[in-house]
Amino acid sequence: MVLFPKKIDSNQKGVLGGEASLRKLKESLKKPPPIKEEKIDTSAFQGKPYLKREEVRSWLRRDEAWKITKITAKNRPGLEKKLFDPKRFGSLIDQKEAKIVYKDFENFPARVKKRYGIKDKGGRGKVRNLLKKFLGK
């Protein structure tokens, strides 16, 4: 004894759900999949997990760094030793390490004076903008 008998729709045939669901399936197959936009890595790392110190120095010598900081070409490679101390970071510079240095410049001006030796506000801002471009932000 069934209290509520199951109503059978005229569109439904068989076990798979009927012609209506088959029509929806066919329509979805006709539509092309959405095109995924690939993110372009604009950082100095360009998809690499780390950089050698020579690569960082060569990036600092480029004209991009001059446009950002207006620091002379002789002084820019010296920033590499100030920012990424060889004793602290070693011979390879990781993205995480670069982010740590950027966060120091962003949030802790007192730490920047002691650790990196950059005392004036203008210099800190220039180096922060340089690190932002270095990380591709």
C-alpha positions as CSV (number, residue, x, y, z in Angstrom):
1,M,0.0,0.0,0.0
2,V,1.5,3.3,-1.1
3,L,0.3,6.6,0.4
4,F,1.8,8.9,-2.3
5,P,2.2,7.2,-5.6
6,K,5.2,8.3,-7.7
7,K,4.2,10.5,-10.6
8,I,5.9,9.6,-13.8
9,D,6.7,12.6,-16.1
10,S,6.2,12.1,-19.8
11,N,9.8,13.4,-20.4
12,Q,11.4,10.7,-18.1
13,K,12.2,7.4,-19.7
14,G,14.5,4.8,-18.3
15,V,16.8,4.8,-15.3
16,L,19.2,7.6,-16.2
17,G,16.9,10.5,-15.6
18,G,15.1,10.9,-18.8
19,E,15.4,12.9,-22.0
20,A,15.5,16.2,-20.1
21,S,18.8,15.4,-18.3
22,L,20.2,14.0,-21.6
23,R,19.4,17.3,-23.3
24,K,21.2,19.3,-20.6
25,L,24.2,17.0,-20.8
26,K,24.4,17.5,-24.6
27,E,24.1,21.3,-24.3
28,S,26.8,21.4,-21.7
29,L,29.1,19.4,-24.0
30,K,28.6,21.8,-26.9
31,K,29.8,24.8,-24.9
32,P,33.6,25.4,-25.1
33,P,35.4,25.3,-21.7
34,P,36.3,28.7,-20.3
35,I,39.8,29.9,-21.2
36,K,42.1,30.2,-18.2
37,E,44.4,33.2,-18.1
38,E,47.9,32.3,-17.2
39,K,49.5,34.5,-14.6
40,I,52.8,36.0,-15.8
41,D,55.5,36.0,-13.2
42,T,56.9,39.5,-13.2
43,S,59.2,39.0,-10.2
44,A,63.0,38.6,-10.5
45,F,62.6,34.9,-9.7
46,Q,60.6,34.1,-12.9
47,G,59.3,30.8,-11.5
48,K,62.5,29.7,-10.0
49,P,62.5,28.6,-6.3
50,Y,65.7,30.6,-5.5
51,L,68.3,32.9,-7.1
52,K,72.1,33.0,-6.8
53,R,73.7,36.2,-5.5
54,E,75.1,37.0,-8.9
55,E,71.6,36.9,-10.4
56,V,70.4,39.3,-7.8
57,R,73.3,41.7,-8.4
58,S,72.7,41.6,-12.2
59,W,68.9,42.3,-11.6
60,L,69.9,45.3,-9.4
61,R,72.1,46.6,-12.3
62,R,69.2,46.8,-14.7
63,D,67.5,50.0,-15.8
64,E,64.3,48.9,-14.0
65,A,66.0,49.3,-10.6
66,W,67.2,52.8,-11.7
67,K,63.6,53.8,-12.6
68,I,62.4,52.8,-9.2
69,T,65.1,54.0,-6.8
70,K,67.2,56.6,-8.6
71,I,70.2,55.0,-6.8
72,T,73.4,55.0,-8.9
73,A,74.5,51.8,-10.6
74,K,77.6,51.5,-8.4
75,N,75.6,51.6,-5.2
76,R,72.7,49.3,-6.3
77,P,74.7,46.0,-6.3
78,G,75.9,46.9,-2.8
79,L,72.3,46.8,-1.7
80,E,72.4,43.0,-2.2
81,K,74.9,42.6,0.6
82,K,73.0,44.9,2.9
83,L,69.6,43.4,2.3
84,F,70.5,39.7,2.0
85,D,73.4,39.3,4.4
86,P,75.6,36.3,3.3
87,K,76.0,35.1,6.9
88,R,72.2,35.2,7.5
89,F,70.9,34.0,4.1
90,G,73.8,32.0,2.5
91,S,74.6,31.9,-1.2
92,L,71.1,31.3,-2.5
93,I,68.2,33.7,-1.9
94,D,64.8,32.1,-1.6
95,Q,61.4,33.9,-2.3
96,K,60.5,33.5,1.4
97,E,63.7,35.2,2.5
98,A,63.0,38.1,0.1
99,K,59.4,38.4,1.5
100,I,60.8,38.5,5.1
101,V,63.1,41.4,4.1
102,Y,60.2,43.2,2.4
103,K,58.0,42.8,5.5
104,D,60.8,44.3,7.6
105,F,60.9,47.4,5.4
106,E,57.1,47.6,5.3
107,N,56.4,47.2,9.1
108,F,59.5,47.7,11.2
109,P,61.5,50.9,10.5
110,A,63.6,50.6,13.7
111,R,64.7,47.1,12.7
112,V,65.6,48.4,9.2
113,K,67.9,51.0,10.8
114,K,69.8,48.5,12.8
115,R,69.8,45.4,10.6
116,Y,70.2,46.9,7.1
117,G,71.9,50.3,7.9
118,I,69.4,52.4,6.0
119,K,68.6,55.4,8.2
120,D,66.6,58.0,6.3
121,K,62.9,57.6,5.4
122,G,63.5,58.3,1.7
123,G,66.1,55.5,1.4
124,R,63.8,53.1,3.1
125,G,60.9,53.9,0.8
126,K,63.1,53.5,-2.3
127,V,64.4,50.1,-1.1
128,R,60.9,49.0,-0.2
129,N,59.7,49.9,-3.7
130,L,62.7,48.1,-5.2
131,L,61.9,45.0,-3.1
132,K,58.2,45.2,-4.2
133,K,59.3,45.1,-7.9
134,F,61.8,42.4,-7.1
135,L,59.0,40.2,-5.7
136,G,56.6,41.1,-8.5
137,K,54.0,42.8,-6.4
